[in-house]
Amino acid sequence: MCVLCDVTVLRRLGAAFDTLSPTERAEAIREAREAAGVVSPELAESVLRGETLDAGDPELYSRHVLATAKEEGVLSGSDTLRWRTELARGPQDPRVQAFLSSCAEYVADYQAGAVERRKVLERYLEVRAQDVKFSSIGRDGEIWFGHRKDTYAVLTDDEAMDIAIFRLTEGLPSMPAEELLPYTRLPASALDVLEGIRGRPAEEASEVLAGIVDVALMAEDRVVRDGYAAFFAEEEGTASDDTDFGEYVIVRLYPDDEAH
């Protein structure tokens, strides 16, 4: 579960720090760092598009953490006023400091990754730097670049496989039981068991099936059969392919009505 989707976490991140027990304080600081990981792709995308980010601005905590807590009903009006006063004095709360420093680190990592992967893509396409434009950050943190009408991501094999496993895990409840069974240790008569699990709420079903199904083996088989690109072409009207390029995998998305 996303750390900013958990109301218990949001309470710790929004409560007055001195009202928390020592254990809760440690948890809250750690959770503030995790929250930075959740919002950093959005921040990094803005920076890579040319916008300026003040990574020391405590309003980032208010905008991305406290606003969520307020929406979920775990931040009272008095809490909001207290935070407004505290943040006006700067990032003094340890949770705010942890959040801001982690945001700065994540964004810097994205920037460094974008520079490195752009150079790889330039070599692959044999084009000049100005011909490759930053496009977006994908839902699994992959950095996409545009060249003409095509979009590219440059990934290591491990990164691409991790994404394949994650996306397969998300989609387990939607897969037919007959497709899941070969990747389990269940007997052939256990199709009803898998069907019963698939019928549970999606998040619960994914968690249970991930403990039964060898998703890593399934991903390896899918990659051998279809390549990595099949995991990325999710929009209607988009086709995909992938190419090994040294230690990297180049994934390309393009309009499926084009002749390539």
Buried (B, 14 or more C-beta within 10 A) or exposed (E): EEBBEBEEBBBBBBBEBEEBEEEBBEBBBBBBBBBBBBBBBEBBBBBBEEEEBEBEBBEBBBEBBBEBBBEBEBBEEEBBEBBEEBBEEEBEBBBBBBBBBBBBBBBBEBBEBBEEBBEBBBEBBEEEEEEBBBBBBBEBBBBBBBBEEBBBBBBEEEBBBBBBBBBBBEBBBEBEBEEBBEBBEBEEEBBEBBEEBBEBEEEEBBBBBBEBBBBBEBBBEBBEEEBBBBBBBEEEEEBBBBBEEEEBBBBBBBEEEEEE
